[in-house]
Amino acid sequence: MAQPRTESVTLTTDRLVLRAPRESDVDAVFAACQDAEIQRWTVVPSPYRREDAEFFVRDLAPEGWRTGGNRIWCVFERGSGALVGSQGLVLRPHDPGCAEVGWWAAKEFRGRGYTVEAARAVARYGLRDLGLRRLEWHAYVGNDGSRAVAEKVGFRFEGTLRSYAEQRGVFHDAWVASLLASDPA
Ligand SMILES: CC(C)(COP(=O)(O)OP(=O)(O)OC[C@H]1O[C@@H](n2cnc3c(N)ncnc32)[C@H](O)[C@@H]1OP(=O)(O)O)[C@@H](O)C(=O)NCCC(=O)NCCS
């Protein structure tokens, strides 16, 4: 299935708005990504510099939306407008019916169910609006928080891929789970 080039898409949930990153988000992304847990469990650069937030907002996200290959959202609390996290959907050129999900939550906003709420909206968008067949979640082995989120969203655990996921030049064993369009809602 060909993925057309696309404008960015905004998703809204009860408590959150997910929209494409903007220049005005640089400070909040830079602040959130100072967190040791985000640096430990994701591929963000470590140490995380202001230029890294600028690259995320100015290059990575807009290019992903332009090509349709990589859809990245900043997630905001509807009430306060605060940045509470990020969500991503990375499509696979050699299997366009499948995409990988990714997320982080700003430290101060964890434990409120925001990541699950945002990830559900992204999963619906991927499976229903984009018509994908399969969403995949990967995490380095031991990331119990991300696994709890994935399972709450409905992802089914499939196993451990040895020496699979590269993080800054090091390959980690990774857990994998999937959510299919055909899974019961
Ligand atoms: C993992 C992470 C995204 C969870 O974000 P969050 O906003 O706290 O998640 P939610 O509030 O939506 O929590 C959903 C569920 O996960 C559970 N959970 C969260 N962290 C957990 C942990 N470390 N261990 C076990 N369960 C955990 C919560 O208890 C909650 O379940 P409950 O509703 O039954 O209480 C956040 O801790 C984070 O950003 N970690 C660093 C980056 C990261 O690991 N990204 C994922 C890479 S694969």
The ligand as an ORCA input file, in Angstrom:
! r2SCAN-3c Opt
* xyz 0 1
  C       7.143      4.562     29.693
  C       6.485      5.913     29.792
  C       6.238      6.450     28.379
  C       5.150      5.766     30.539
  O       4.508      7.025     30.491
  P       3.286      7.396     31.474
  O       2.681      8.658     30.930
  O       3.714      7.368     32.880
  O       2.280      6.180     31.207
  P       0.760      6.143     31.662
  O       0.518      7.127     32.771
  O      -0.087      6.245     30.443
  O       0.743      4.692     32.332
  C       0.154      3.598     31.763
  C       0.329      2.394     32.655
  O       1.681      2.010     32.702
  C       2.057      1.760     34.047
  N       3.460      2.068     34.218
  C       4.067      3.261     33.990
  N       5.377      3.155     34.288
  C       5.576      1.887     34.735
  C       6.722      1.174     35.179
  N       7.934      1.758     35.213
  N       6.577     -0.128     35.526
  C       5.374     -0.734     35.455
  N       4.242     -0.110     35.038
  C       4.354      1.184     34.689
  C       1.202      2.714     34.832
  O       1.107      2.253     36.184
  C      -0.100      2.648     34.097
  O      -0.881      1.558     34.505
  P      -2.139      1.771     35.506
  O      -3.076      2.699     34.764
  O      -2.654      0.381     35.645
  O      -1.583      2.376     36.733
  C       7.381      6.923     30.574
  O       7.768      6.353     31.792
  C       8.628      7.349     29.821
  O       8.599      8.345     29.100
  N       9.725      6.598     29.965
  C      10.995      6.960     29.322
  C      10.929      6.864     27.810
  C      10.491      5.493     27.319
  O      10.745      4.473     27.955
  N       9.862      5.471     26.141
  C       9.443      4.221     25.516
  C      10.543      3.623     24.722
  S      10.041      2.035     24.027
*
